[in-house]
């Protein structure tokens, strides 16, 4: 069963936030502290945080569809029939997958520092190499440089140190599974067109993985596109400038609820 945390006043329209790899849902804590008046629901991906990599995820070839199914099951248990959905990096890819699978549940979509296309051959090979290292307990070796290559150049050392500590503590089994699942995912670019409400495309200006041009192409497919950039931020906006990201997410949530 997938683990979750819910904070704020319970409503009929929670803001669901999906985390980046190889972190867990605690990466949203600083953002969450800025949005205490909003019903926020976060999930730990399979093998991360408090979610065990159970048989429901390992029975077949790793795929994000099983993560999506677990989220849907938990939402059903909670009696939730409509959500404002957001995801950062890997979380954005899963959010797009969820939207494509359950478009009737998604009232608005916020994609943060993410790509929702399928991987090309080189990217698939990279992910499988990371997974192979993680199988050997060496996952950190493959991500240790992210504290410099994936954050903005002006990020304080304290943020880099915090990120490094969590990278060192990453669950190798979970990392191996999610990397293979991401390598196996399909192109979900069409998902943005399935959302009747607002679709936010949020990126740090220094993010090397999510380009403004790519977001602009996706925005053309949506009825209510909104592109937001956070100056000086790299790939981990929730860590680098949580207050600014929270302000954007507050605006997103307000628009969804109109």
Beta strands, then each sheet from edge to edge (+ up, - down):
strand 1: 4-7
strand 2: 14-18
strand 3: 40-43
strand 4: 83-88
strand 5: 106-112
strand 6: 199-204
strand 7: 225-230
sheet 1: 1+ 3- 2- 4- 5- 6- 7-
end
